Amino acid sequence: VQLVESGGGSVQTGGSLKLTCAVSGIADLFPSFDVGWYRQPAGEALEFVARFDGGVGFVSSPVHENSVKGRFTISRDNDRGTVYLPMERLVPEDTGLYSCNVRYIGRSYWGRGTQVTVSS
């Protein structure tokens, strides 16, 4: 299983970025996997950003950490095995290494992350 994040970069306060996580190796199982984005500021602990649970036969609702609600919107494309995180109105506190995670019945996989830097 491989997760590859892209879309990070350096922006000023108020700017926008769109992160993408391409997942390979789980093919037809991807719709069943829960997917999420996490971030880790330099020297700090890993933080939850957003999650979109998987499942077959029903549609779940995405969950976002309070500080990003209304600015970030997680989405997933089950046909492409891809997870997205458009981010708007970025602030310096959003700076960090953003990593994608997929999990299902005790299996959990991580990407290497993409750096987001927001300057004031």
TAKA-V725044 format. One record per residue. N is the residue number from 0. SS is DSSP state (hx for helix, st for strand, lp for the rest). PSI is psi in whole degrees, 0 to 359 (none if undefined). OMEGA is omega in whole degrees, -180 to 180 (999 if undefined). Layout:
((N;SS;PSI;OMEGA) (N;SS;PSI;OMEGA))
This chain:
((0;lp;135;-179) (1;st;134;175) (2;st;128;-180) (3;st;115;178) (4;st;150;175) (5;st;168;175) (6;lp;355;178) (7;lp;173;179) (8;st;192;180) (9;st;128;179) (10;st;167;174) (11;st;164;177) (12;lp;134;-178) (13;lp;352;-178) (14;lp;179;-177) (15;lp;151;172) (16;st;157;174) (17;st;117;179) (18;st;145;178) (19;st;140;176) (20;st;113;178) (21;st;122;-176) (22;st;131;177) (23;st;156;176) (24;lp;355;177) (25;lp;356;169) (26;hx;248;-174) (27;hx;344;-180) (28;hx;348;-174) (29;hx;317;-179) (30;hx;336;-179) (31;hx;344;-178) (32;lp;138;167) (33;st;139;179) (34;st;149;-179) (35;st;161;174) (36;st;138;177) (37;st;160;177) (38;st;155;180) (39;st;104;173) (40;lp;153;-179) (41;lp;127;177) (42;lp;7;-178) (43;lp;175;-177) (44;lp;161;176) (45;st;137;-179) (46;st;141;173) (47;st;138;177) (48;st;306;-176) (49;st;156;-179) (50;st;148;176) (51;st;105;-176) (52;lp;152;177) (53;lp;179;179) (54;lp;156;179) (55;lp;131;179) (56;lp;358;176) (57;lp;163;179) (58;lp;123;179) (59;lp;166;178) (60;lp;139;178) (61;lp;154;179) (62;st;134;-180) (63;st;145;174) (64;lp;146;-171) (65;hx;320;-174) (66;hx;345;-179) (67;hx;355;-180) (68;lp;134;-180) (69;lp;349;179) (70;lp;324;179) (71;st;148;179) (72;st;107;178) (73;st;142;175) (74;st;166;-179) (75;st;147;175) (76;st;101;-175) (77;lp;332;179) (78;lp;327;-178) (79;lp;351;-176) (80;lp;44;-173) (81;st;145;177) (82;st;138;-178) (83;st;154;173) (84;st;86;173) (85;st;135;-177) (86;st;127;-179) (87;lp;163;177) (88;lp;51;-178) (89;lp;145;179) (90;lp;161;-178) (91;hx;330;180) (92;hx;349;177) (93;hx;354;-179) (94;lp;136;178) (95;st;177;174) (96;st;117;-177) (97;st;126;-177) (98;st;146;179) (99;st;143;180) (100;st;139;172) (101;st;142;-178) (102;st;148;-179) (103;st;122;178) (104;lp;62;174) (105;lp;354;177) (106;st;131;-178) (107;st;132;-178) (108;st;146;-178) (109;st;150;170) (110;lp;178;-179) (111;lp;345;175) (112;lp;161;175) (113;st;134;-173) (114;st;133;174) (115;st;126;180) (116;st;123;-180) (117;st;122;-179) (118;st;151;-179) (119;lp;none;999))
